[in-house]
Amino acid sequence: MKNITIYHNPACGSSRNTLALIRHIGIEPQVIHYLENPPSEATLRELLSAMRFTPRQLLRTNVPEFLSCGLDNEGLDDDTIINAMLTHPILINRPIVVTNNGVRLCRPPEVFLDISPMPLLRDFVKENGDVIVARK
């Protein structure tokens, strides 16, 4: 079985579609509901490094915590942003998927195909009716 981990929020359409896409391919991933079980600081830093993201690139800006934590200040250092993400995991953008082929923020869900250990053999229909066409 292929080892895949998804940092998932079931309230997020992109996260639900990515999880469904992984399952559609035939893999049951380890699902981490990161709002209830946030990553440790070391894990968050490893994920950022593997994605080659800065903390600001992974930061959600459309939630109230963004402003209440003062994260709209462009001059904040990485440690401050990471500490805010650890305190308020809703600030971490999702879904993040980890496979042996890499780590990606899967927005849109099709990004998962870049690191999938198995090909998409059948078209996949997202919740909104959009189709991800199987790669031939």
DSSP file with accessible surface (Angstrom, degrees, kcal/mol):
  #  RESIDUE AA STRUCTURE BP1 BP2  ACC     N-H-->O    O-->H-N    N-H-->O    O-->H-N    TCO  KAPPA ALPHA  PHI   PSI    X-CA   Y-CA   Z-CA
    1    1 A M              0   0  174      0, 0.0     2,-0.3     0, 0.0    26,-0.1   0.000 360.0 360.0 360.0 141.6    0.0    0.0    0.0
    2    2 A K        -     0   0   98      1,-0.0     2,-0.7    97,-0.0    26,-0.1  -0.618 360.0-128.8 -80.4 133.1    1.2    3.5   -0.8
    3    3 A N        +     0   0  119     -2,-0.3    97,-0.5    26,-0.1     2,-0.4  -0.761  39.2 161.1 -87.3 117.5    1.8    5.7    2.2
    4    4 A I        -     0   0    4     -2,-0.7    26,-3.3    24,-0.2     2,-0.4  -0.998  19.7-164.2-135.6 137.9    0.0    9.1    1.8
    5    5 A T  E     -aB  30  98A  25     93,-2.3    93,-3.1    -2,-0.4     2,-0.4  -0.979   3.6-166.9-121.1 136.4   -0.8   11.6    4.5
    6    6 A I  E     -aB  31  97A   0     24,-2.6    26,-3.0    -2,-0.4     2,-0.9  -0.992  18.2-145.0-124.0 127.9   -3.3   14.4    4.0
    7    7 A Y  E     -aB  32  96A  26     89,-3.1    89,-1.0    -2,-0.4     2,-0.3  -0.859  42.8-171.0 -86.9 108.8   -3.7   17.3    6.4
    8    8 A H  E     -a   33   0A   9     24,-3.0    26,-0.8    -2,-0.9    27,-0.5  -0.805  37.1-170.8-120.8 143.9   -7.4   17.7    6.0
    9    9 A N    >   -     0   0   13     -2,-0.3     3,-2.2     3,-0.2     7,-0.3  -0.953  14.9-156.9-127.4 109.4  -10.3   20.0    6.9
   10   10 A P  T 3  S+     0   0   61      0, 0.0    -1,-0.1     0, 0.0     6,-0.1   0.686  91.3  64.3 -63.9 -13.2  -13.6   18.4    6.1
   11   11 A A  T 3  S+     0   0   79      4,-0.0     2,-0.5    -3,-0.0    -3,-0.0   0.547  88.4  85.7 -83.4  -4.5  -15.3   21.8    6.0
   12   12 A C    <>  -     0   0    7     -3,-2.2     4,-2.8     1,-0.1     5,-0.2  -0.853  67.1-152.4-104.5 125.2  -13.1   22.7    3.0
   13   13 A G  H  > S+     0   0   25     -2,-0.5     4,-2.8     1,-0.2     5,-0.2   0.888  98.0  51.4 -61.1 -42.4  -14.2   21.8   -0.6
   14   14 A S  H  > S+     0   0   29      2,-0.2     4,-2.2     1,-0.2    -1,-0.2   0.907 112.1  47.6 -62.3 -39.0  -10.6   21.6   -1.9
   15   15 A S  H  > S+     0   0    0     -6,-0.2     4,-2.6     2,-0.2    -2,-0.2   0.934 112.7  47.7 -68.3 -44.4   -9.7   19.3    1.0
   16   16 A R  H  X S+     0   0   87     -4,-2.8     4,-2.6    -7,-0.3    -2,-0.2   0.918 113.5  48.4 -61.6 -43.3  -12.7   17.1    0.5
   17   17 A N  H  X S+     0   0   17     -4,-2.8     4,-2.4     2,-0.2    -1,-0.2   0.893 111.3  49.8 -65.3 -38.8  -12.1   16.9   -3.3
   18   18 A T  H  X S+     0   0    0     -4,-2.2     4,-2.5    -5,-0.2    -2,-0.2   0.938 111.8  47.7 -66.2 -44.6   -8.4   16.0   -2.8
   19   19 A L  H  X S+     0   0   14     -4,-2.6     4,-2.3     1,-0.2    -2,-0.2   0.937 113.2  48.7 -61.1 -43.4   -9.2   13.3   -0.3
   20   20 A A  H  X S+     0   0   40     -4,-2.6     4,-2.6    -5,-0.2    -1,-0.2   0.890 110.0  52.2 -64.3 -37.0  -11.9   11.9   -2.7
   21   21 A L  H  X S+     0   0    0     -4,-2.4     4,-1.8     2,-0.2    -1,-0.2   0.926 108.4  50.2 -64.7 -44.4   -9.4   12.0   -5.6
   22   22 A I  H  X>S+     0   0    0     -4,-2.5     5,-1.8     1,-0.2     4,-0.7   0.940 114.3  44.6 -59.0 -46.0   -6.8   10.1   -3.5
   23   23 A R  H ><5S+     0   0  111     -4,-2.3     3,-0.8     1,-0.2    -1,-0.2   0.869 107.6  58.9 -67.2 -35.6   -9.4    7.5   -2.7
   24   24 A H  H 3<5S+     0   0   43     -4,-2.6    -1,-0.2     1,-0.3    -2,-0.2   0.853 102.1  54.6 -60.2 -35.9  -10.6    7.4   -6.3
   25   25 A I  H 3<5S-     0   0   18     -4,-1.8    -1,-0.3    -3,-0.2    -2,-0.2   0.713 128.1-101.6 -72.7 -18.6   -7.1    6.4   -7.4
   26   26 A G  T <<5S+     0   0   50     -3,-0.8     2,-0.4    -4,-0.7    -3,-0.2   0.651  81.5 120.9 109.0  20.2   -7.4    3.5   -5.0
   27   27 A I      < -     0   0    2     -5,-1.8    -1,-0.3   -26,-0.1    -2,-0.2  -0.950  49.4-151.3-119.6 134.1   -5.4    4.7   -2.0
   28   28 A E        -     0   0  111     -2,-0.4   -24,-0.2   -26,-0.1     2,-0.1  -0.897  28.4-158.1-100.6 107.2   -6.6    5.1    1.6
   29   29 A P        -     0   0    8      0, 0.0     2,-0.6     0, 0.0   -24,-0.2  -0.345  25.9-100.2 -81.7 165.3   -4.5    7.8    3.1
   30   30 A Q  E     -a    5   0A 118    -26,-3.3   -24,-2.6    -2,-0.1     2,-0.6  -0.766  43.7-149.8 -76.7 123.3   -3.7    8.7    6.7
   31   31 A V  E     -a    6   0A  41     -2,-0.6     2,-0.6   -26,-0.2   -24,-0.2  -0.896  13.1-168.8-105.0 120.7   -6.1   11.5    7.3
   32   32 A I  E     -a    7   0A  31    -26,-3.0   -24,-3.0    -2,-0.6     2,-1.6  -0.949  15.5-149.6-109.8 113.6   -5.0   14.1    9.9
   33   33 A H  E >>  -a    8   0A  68     -2,-0.6     4,-2.4   -26,-0.2     3,-1.2  -0.687  19.3-168.6 -78.9  90.8   -7.7   16.5   10.9
   34   34 A Y  T 34 S+     0   0    3     -2,-1.6    -1,-0.2   -26,-0.8   -25,-0.1   0.672  76.0  63.2 -68.2 -17.3   -5.2   19.3   11.5
   35   35 A L  T 34 S+     0   0   55    -27,-0.5    -1,-0.3     1,-0.2    55,-0.1   0.881 116.7  31.2 -71.3 -35.1   -7.6   21.6   13.3
   36   36 A E  T <4 S+     0   0  125     -3,-1.2    -2,-0.2     1,-0.2    -1,-0.2   0.756 135.8  29.2 -87.6 -31.2   -8.0   19.1   16.1
   37   37 A N  S  < S-     0   0  105     -4,-2.4    -1,-0.2    52,-0.0    -2,-0.2  -0.641  83.1-169.9-129.6  73.1   -4.5   17.6   15.8
   38   38 A P        -     0   0   56      0, 0.0    -3,-0.1     0, 0.0    48,-0.1  -0.234  30.3 -98.5 -65.5 154.0   -2.2   20.4   14.5
   39   39 A P        -     0   0   15      0, 0.0     2,-0.0     0, 0.0   -32,-0.0  -0.325  39.6-107.3 -66.0 154.8    1.3   19.5   13.4
   40   40 A S     >  -     0   0   63      1,-0.1     4,-2.9    -3,-0.1     5,-0.2  -0.292  34.8-102.6 -70.5 168.4    4.2   20.1   15.8
   41   41 A E  H  > S+     0   0   85      1,-0.2     4,-2.6     2,-0.2     5,-0.2   0.933 124.4  50.4 -59.4 -43.9    6.5   23.0   15.1
   42   42 A A  H  > S+     0   0   57      1,-0.2     4,-2.3     2,-0.2    -1,-0.2   0.925 112.0  47.1 -61.9 -43.4    9.1   20.6   13.8
   43   43 A T  H  > S+     0   0   40      2,-0.2     4,-2.8     1,-0.2     5,-0.2   0.925 111.3  50.7 -65.1 -44.1    6.6   18.9   11.5
   44   44 A L  H  X S+     0   0    0     -4,-2.9     4,-2.6     1,-0.2    -2,-0.2   0.934 111.4  48.3 -60.0 -42.5    5.2   22.3   10.2
   45   45 A R  H  X S+     0   0   88     -4,-2.6     4,-2.5    -5,-0.2    -1,-0.2   0.894 111.2  50.9 -65.2 -38.2    8.8   23.4    9.5
   46   46 A E  H  X S+     0   0  130     -4,-2.3     4,-2.7    -5,-0.2    -2,-0.2   0.914 110.5  49.0 -64.5 -42.2    9.5   20.1    7.7
   47   47 A L  H  X S+     0   0   12     -4,-2.8     4,-2.0     2,-0.2    -2,-0.2   0.935 111.7  48.7 -62.7 -45.8    6.4   20.5    5.6
   48   48 A L  H  X>S+     0   0    8     -4,-2.6     5,-2.5    -5,-0.2     4,-0.8   0.932 113.1  47.6 -59.3 -45.2    7.3   24.1    4.7
   49   49 A S  H ><5S+     0   0   92     -4,-2.5     3,-0.8     1,-0.2    -2,-0.2   0.926 110.6  51.0 -62.9 -44.7   10.8   23.0    3.7
   50   50 A A  H 3<5S+     0   0   54     -4,-2.7    53,-0.4     1,-0.3    -1,-0.2   0.839 115.4  42.4 -64.0 -32.7    9.6   20.1    1.6
   51   51 A M  H 3<5S-     0   0   19     -4,-2.0    -1,-0.3    -5,-0.2    -2,-0.2   0.547 107.4-127.5 -85.7 -10.9    7.2   22.4   -0.3
   52   52 A R  T <<5 +     0   0  226     -4,-0.8     2,-0.3    -3,-0.8    -3,-0.2   0.902  61.6 144.0  59.1  43.3    9.8   25.1   -0.5
   53   53 A F      < -     0   0   63     -5,-2.5    -1,-0.2    -6,-0.2    -2,-0.1  -0.842  50.3-132.6-108.2 148.9    7.3   27.5    0.9
   54   54 A T    >>  -     0   0   61     -2,-0.3     4,-1.0    -3,-0.1     3,-0.5  -0.602  35.2-108.1 -84.4 159.7    7.8   30.4    3.3
   55   55 A P  H >> S+     0   0    6      0, 0.0     3,-1.0     0, 0.0     4,-0.7   0.916 121.7  57.1 -55.4 -38.2    5.4   30.5    6.2
   56   56 A R  H >4 S+     0   0   52      1,-0.3     3,-0.7     2,-0.2    -3,-0.0   0.866 100.8  57.0 -62.9 -33.3    3.7   33.5    4.6
   57   57 A Q  H <4 S+     0   0  110     -3,-0.5    -1,-0.3     1,-0.2    -4,-0.0   0.757 110.8  43.5 -69.6 -23.0    3.0   31.4    1.5
   58   58 A L  H << S+     0   0    0     -3,-1.0    35,-2.6    -4,-1.0     2,-0.3   0.477  91.6 112.9 -97.4  -2.6    1.1   28.8    3.5
   59   59 A L  B <<  -D   92   0B  10     -4,-0.7     2,-0.5    -3,-0.7    33,-0.2  -0.502  63.9-135.9 -78.9 129.1   -0.8   31.4    5.5
   60   60 A R        -     0   0   26     31,-2.9     3,-0.2    -2,-0.3    -2,-0.1  -0.726  20.8-178.3 -81.1 129.6   -4.5   31.7    5.1
   61   61 A T        +     0   0   89     -2,-0.5    -1,-0.1     1,-0.1     6,-0.1   0.458  66.7  73.8-107.9  -2.9   -5.5   35.3    4.9
   62   62 A N  S    S+     0   0  120      4,-0.1    -1,-0.1    29,-0.0    -2,-0.0   0.017  79.0  86.9-104.5  27.4   -9.2   35.0    4.6
   63   63 A V  S >> S-     0   0   16     -3,-0.2     3,-1.6     1,-0.1     4,-0.7  -0.922  84.3-117.2-122.8 150.8  -10.0   34.0    8.2
   64   64 A P  H >> S+     0   0  105      0, 0.0     4,-2.6     0, 0.0     3,-0.6   0.834 110.5  66.5 -56.4 -32.5  -10.5   36.4   11.2
   65   65 A E  H 3> S+     0   0   56      1,-0.2     4,-2.0     2,-0.2     6,-0.3   0.794  89.2  67.3 -61.6 -26.9   -7.5   35.1   13.0
   66   66 A F  H <4>S+     0   0   22     -3,-1.6     5,-2.2     1,-0.2     6,-0.4   0.946 111.7  31.4 -58.2 -48.0   -5.3   36.6   10.3
   67   67 A L  H X<5S+     0   0  111     -4,-0.7     3,-1.8    -3,-0.6    -2,-0.2   0.902 116.3  56.5 -78.0 -40.0   -6.2   40.1   11.3
   68   68 A S  H 3<5S+     0   0   94     -4,-2.6    -2,-0.2     1,-0.3    -1,-0.2   0.796 109.1  48.2 -66.1 -24.9   -6.7   39.4   15.0
   69   69 A C  T 3<5S-     0   0   44     -4,-2.0    -1,-0.3    -5,-0.2    -2,-0.2   0.410 114.0-118.6 -90.5  -0.8   -3.1   38.0   15.2
   70   70 A G  T X 5 +     0   0   30     -3,-1.8     3,-1.2    -5,-0.1    -3,-0.2   0.761  66.5 143.5  72.1  26.1   -1.7   41.1   13.4
   71   71 A L  T 3 < +     0   0    1     -5,-2.2    -4,-0.2    -6,-0.3     5,-0.1   0.520  50.4  83.1 -80.3  -2.3   -0.5   38.9   10.5
   72   72 A D  T 3   +     0   0   90     -6,-0.4     2,-0.8    -5,-0.2    -1,-0.3   0.577  66.0 101.9 -76.4  -3.9   -1.4   41.6    7.9
   73   73 A N    X   -     0   0   90     -3,-1.2     3,-1.6     1,-0.2     0, 0.0  -0.680  64.3-156.7 -81.0 111.7    2.0   43.2    8.8
   74   74 A E  T 3  S+     0   0  142     -2,-0.8    -1,-0.2     1,-0.3   -18,-0.1   0.696  85.5  67.9 -64.2 -17.0    4.3   42.3    5.9
   75   75 A G  T 3  S+     0   0   66      2,-0.0    -1,-0.3    -3,-0.0     2,-0.1   0.456  70.5 120.9 -86.0   1.7    7.3   42.8    8.1
   76   76 A L    <   -     0   0   43     -3,-1.6     2,-0.1    -5,-0.1    -6,-0.0  -0.366  62.3-122.2 -68.5 143.5    6.7   39.9   10.5
   77   77 A D     >  -     0   0   90      1,-0.1     4,-1.8    -2,-0.1     3,-0.3  -0.343  23.7-105.8 -82.1 165.6    9.4   37.2   10.7
   78   78 A D  H  > S+     0   0   81      1,-0.2     4,-2.9     2,-0.2     5,-0.2   0.871 117.4  56.7 -59.1 -40.6    8.8   33.5    9.9
   79   79 A D  H  > S+     0   0   80      1,-0.2     4,-2.6     2,-0.2    -1,-0.2   0.899 105.9  50.7 -61.9 -39.0    8.9   32.5   13.5
   80   80 A T  H  > S+     0   0   60     -3,-0.3     4,-2.0     2,-0.2    -1,-0.2   0.924 112.4  46.4 -64.3 -42.5    6.1   34.8   14.4
   81   81 A I  H  X S+     0   0    1     -4,-1.8     4,-2.4     2,-0.2    -2,-0.2   0.933 112.8  49.5 -66.6 -44.3    4.0   33.5   11.6
   82   82 A I  H  X S+     0   0    2     -4,-2.9     4,-2.4     1,-0.2     5,-0.2   0.931 109.6  51.5 -61.4 -44.1    4.7   29.9   12.5
   83   83 A N  H  X S+     0   0   80     -4,-2.6     4,-2.0     1,-0.2    -1,-0.2   0.904 109.7  50.1 -60.9 -38.9    3.9   30.5   16.1
   84   84 A A  H  X S+     0   0   13     -4,-2.0     4,-2.9     1,-0.2    -1,-0.2   0.911 110.1  50.8 -65.5 -40.3    0.5   32.0   15.1
   85   85 A M  H  < S+     0   0    0     -4,-2.4     7,-0.2     1,-0.2     6,-0.2   0.882 110.6  48.8 -64.2 -37.6   -0.2   29.0   12.9
   86   86 A L  H  < S+     0   0   42     -4,-2.4    -1,-0.2     1,-0.2    -2,-0.2   0.871 115.8  43.4 -70.5 -35.0    0.6   26.6   15.8
   87   87 A T  H  < S+     0   0   99     -4,-2.0    -2,-0.2     1,-0.3    -1,-0.2   0.859 130.0  26.4 -75.4 -36.9   -1.7   28.6   18.1
   88   88 A H    ><  -     0   0   67     -4,-2.9     3,-2.7    -5,-0.2    -1,-0.3  -0.763  68.7-175.8-128.7  82.2   -4.4   29.0   15.5
   89   89 A P  G >  S+     0   0   20      0, 0.0     3,-2.4     0, 0.0    -1,-0.1   0.735  76.4  78.5 -57.1 -19.3   -4.2   26.0   13.0
   90   90 A I  G 3  S+     0   0   38      1,-0.3    -5,-0.1   -55,-0.1   -55,-0.1   0.755  83.4  67.5 -60.7 -17.8   -7.0   27.5   10.9
   91   91 A L  G <  S+     0   0    0     -3,-2.7   -31,-2.9    -6,-0.2     2,-0.6   0.624  79.9  93.1 -76.4 -12.9   -4.2   29.8    9.6
   92   92 A I  B <  S-D   59   0B   4     -3,-2.4   -33,-0.2    -7,-0.2     2,-0.0  -0.723  79.5-129.8 -84.6 121.9   -2.5   26.9    7.9
   93   93 A N        -     0   0   28    -35,-2.6    -2,-0.1    -2,-0.6     3,-0.1  -0.345  41.9 -94.8 -67.9 154.5   -3.7   26.5    4.3
   94   94 A R  S    S+     0   0   19      1,-0.2   -79,-0.1    11,-0.1   -86,-0.1  -0.928  74.1  25.0-150.1 166.7   -4.9   23.1    3.2
   95   95 A P        -     0   0    0      0, 0.0    11,-2.9     0, 0.0     2,-0.5   0.500  55.4-177.4 -86.2 142.5   -4.9   20.4    2.1
   96   96 A I  E     -BC   7 105A   2    -89,-1.0   -89,-3.1     9,-0.2     2,-0.4  -0.910   9.1-163.3-100.4 130.0   -1.3   19.5    2.4
   97   97 A V  E     -BC   6 104A   0      7,-2.7     7,-2.2    -2,-0.5     2,-0.5  -0.965   5.1-161.9-119.9 134.4   -0.5   16.0    1.0
   98   98 A V  E     +BC   5 103A  40    -93,-3.1   -93,-2.3    -2,-0.4     2,-0.3  -0.963  20.6 155.5-116.0 124.6    2.6   14.0    1.7
   99   99 A T  E >   - C   0 102A  10      3,-2.8     3,-1.5    -2,-0.5   -95,-0.1  -0.858  59.2 -98.3-132.5 175.7    3.7   11.1   -0.5
  100  100 A N  T 3  S+     0   0  140    -97,-0.5     3,-0.1    -2,-0.3    16,-0.1   0.673 123.7  58.4 -67.3 -15.1    7.0    9.5   -1.2
  101  101 A N  T 3  S-     0   0   94     14,-0.5    -1,-0.3     1,-0.3     2,-0.3   0.381 122.3 -70.6 -95.2   0.7    7.1   11.6   -4.4
  102  102 A G  E <   -C   99   0A  22     -3,-1.5    -3,-2.8    13,-0.1     2,-0.4  -0.818  45.6 -82.0 141.3-178.2    6.9   14.9   -2.5
  103  103 A V  E     +C   98   0A  13    -53,-0.4     2,-0.3    -2,-0.3    -5,-0.2  -0.991  43.7 172.6-128.2 132.8    4.8   17.3   -0.5
  104  104 A R  E     -C   97   0A  91     -7,-2.2    -7,-2.7    -2,-0.4     2,-0.8  -0.996  40.2-125.2-142.1 148.7    2.3   19.7   -2.0
  105  105 A L  E     -C   96   0A  27     -2,-0.3     2,-1.6    -9,-0.2    -9,-0.2  -0.851  36.7-144.9 -82.7 113.2   -0.4   22.2   -1.0
  106  106 A C        +     0   0    0    -11,-2.9   -88,-0.1    -2,-0.8     6,-0.1  -0.454  35.7 159.3 -92.7  67.1   -3.2   20.6   -3.2
  107  107 A R  S    S+     0   0  102     -2,-1.6    -2,-0.1     1,-0.2   -92,-0.0  -0.954  76.8  26.9-125.6 103.9   -5.0   23.7   -4.2
  108  108 A P  S >  S-     0   0   67      0, 0.0     3,-2.2     0, 0.0     4,-0.3   0.606  99.8-125.7 -79.5 170.9   -6.5   22.9   -6.7
  109  109 A P  G >  S+     0   0    3      0, 0.0     3,-2.0     0, 0.0     4,-0.3   0.775 103.4  74.6 -56.4 -27.5   -6.9   19.1   -6.0
  110  110 A E  G >  S+     0   0   60      1,-0.3     3,-1.5     2,-0.2     4,-0.4   0.745  78.0  76.4 -58.3 -23.4   -5.3   18.3   -9.4
  111  111 A V  G X  S+     0   0   32     -3,-2.2     3,-1.8     1,-0.3     4,-0.4   0.844  81.0  70.1 -57.4 -31.0   -1.9   19.3   -7.9
  112  112 A F  G X> S+     0   0    0     -3,-2.0     3,-2.0    -4,-0.3     4,-1.0   0.850  84.6  67.9 -55.1 -34.6   -2.0   15.9   -6.1
  113  113 A L  G <4 S+     0   0   16     -3,-1.5    -1,-0.3    -4,-0.3     3,-0.2   0.778  89.0  65.4 -61.0 -24.1   -1.4   14.2   -9.4
  114  114 A D  G <4 S+     0   0   96     -3,-1.8    -1,-0.3    -4,-0.4    -2,-0.2   0.737 116.5  26.3 -68.2 -23.5    2.1   15.6   -9.5
  115  115 A I  T <4 S+     0   0    0     -3,-2.0   -14,-0.5    -4,-0.4    -2,-0.2   0.333  89.9 127.5-121.7   5.5    3.1   13.6   -6.5
  116  116 A S     <  -     0   0   17     -4,-1.0     4,-0.1    -3,-0.2   -17,-0.0  -0.394  53.1-147.1 -66.4 136.6    0.7   10.6   -6.7
  117  117 A P  S    S+     0   0   42      0, 0.0    -1,-0.1     0, 0.0    -4,-0.0   0.599  86.0  45.5 -78.0  -8.3    2.3    7.2   -6.6
  118  118 A M  S    S-     0   0   66   -116,-0.0     2,-0.1   -91,-0.0    -2,-0.1  -0.969  89.5-111.5-134.0 148.5   -0.4    5.9   -9.0
  119  119 A P        -     0   0   85      0, 0.0     2,-0.9     0, 0.0    15,-0.1  -0.357  29.5-109.9 -76.9 158.2   -1.8    7.3  -12.2
  120  120 A L        +     0   0    3      1,-0.2    15,-1.0    13,-0.1   -95,-0.1  -0.802  40.9 172.9 -84.9 108.8   -5.4    8.6  -12.6
  121  121 A L        +     0   0  131     -2,-0.9     2,-0.4    13,-0.2    -1,-0.2   0.659  62.1  41.5 -95.0 -21.2   -6.9    5.9  -14.8
  122  122 A R  S    S-     0   0  156     11,-0.1    -1,-0.1   -98,-0.1    13,-0.1  -0.980  95.0 -97.7-128.1 142.7  -10.5    7.1  -14.7
  123  123 A D        -     0   0   80     -2,-0.4     2,-0.4    11,-0.1    10,-0.2  -0.192  36.8-143.8 -53.5 148.0  -11.9   10.6  -14.9
  124  124 A F  E     -E  132   0C  14      8,-2.6     8,-3.5    -4,-0.1     2,-0.6  -0.974   3.6-149.3-120.7 132.2  -12.7   12.2  -11.5
  125  125 A V  E     -E  131   0C  90     -2,-0.4     6,-0.2     6,-0.2     5,-0.1  -0.895  14.5-142.8-104.9 121.4  -15.6   14.5  -11.0
  126  126 A K    >   -     0   0   24      4,-3.3     3,-2.3    -2,-0.6  -109,-0.0  -0.264  33.0 -96.7 -73.1 167.8  -15.3   17.1   -8.3
  127  127 A E  T 3  S+     0   0  110      1,-0.3    -1,-0.1  -114,-0.2    -2,-0.0   0.816 125.5  52.5 -53.6 -35.8  -18.1   18.2   -6.0
  128  128 A N  T 3  S-     0   0  108      2,-0.1    -1,-0.3     1,-0.0     3,-0.1   0.410 122.6-103.5 -85.7   2.3  -18.9   21.1   -8.3
  129  129 A G  S <  S+     0   0   44     -3,-2.3    -2,-0.1     1,-0.3     2,-0.1   0.269  75.3 139.1  94.9 -10.6  -19.1   18.9  -11.4
  130  130 A D        -     0   0   89     -5,-0.1    -4,-3.3     1,-0.1     2,-0.5  -0.399  46.3-134.6 -64.8 147.5  -15.7   19.9  -12.8
  131  131 A V  E     -E  125   0C  74     -6,-0.2     2,-0.7    -3,-0.1    -6,-0.2  -0.885  10.5-153.2-111.6 132.0  -13.9   16.9  -14.3
  132  132 A I  E     -E  124   0C   8     -8,-3.5    -8,-2.6    -2,-0.5     2,-0.3  -0.928  30.7-136.0 -96.7 115.4  -10.2   16.0  -13.8
  133  133 A V        -     0   0   95     -2,-0.7   -13,-0.1   -10,-0.2   -11,-0.1  -0.558  18.2-108.6 -80.8 134.9   -9.5   14.0  -16.9
  134  134 A A        -     0   0    5     -2,-0.3     2,-0.5   -13,-0.1   -13,-0.2  -0.293  33.0-117.4 -58.0 141.4   -7.5   10.8  -16.6
  135  135 A R              0   0  135    -15,-1.0    -1,-0.1   -13,-0.1     0, 0.0  -0.731 360.0 360.0 -84.9 126.2   -3.9   11.1  -17.9
  136  136 A K              0   0  216     -2,-0.5   -15,-0.0    -3,-0.0   -16,-0.0  -0.584 360.0 360.0 -93.7 360.0   -3.4    8.7  -20.8
